[in-house]
Amino acid sequence: MWAITLRVQSRTPIDTKSLAACLATDCDTEWDTDQRFSIVIEENSCKDLRAMWNTRLRGLIATDSVLKVFGKHS
């Protein structure tokens, strides 16, 4: 079994909640504090873990990019 944990905290609590929301259909989030959450990905093979990691990170990066654009125009 392979596993990896990611802790996420963004610029503001609202942005952090938005990042957690983008993962809602992909994995469970566990709130460490009111401003930071963690995800744990477990897979049987390293190759599968890497694929799942890449998928989650792409979602987080895309959401973060949208939040940056909204932040500049609000």
Number of C-alpha atoms within 10 A of each C-alpha: 8 13 14 12 11 12 13 18 17 15 11 11 13 12 18 18 18 17 22 23 14 16 18 11 7 12 14 13 18 13 15 11 9 10 16 18 19 16 18 14 17 16 15 10 11 13 11 14 18 16 12 17 18 12 13 17 14 12 15 19 12 12 18 19 12 11 16 12 10 10 10 7 6 5
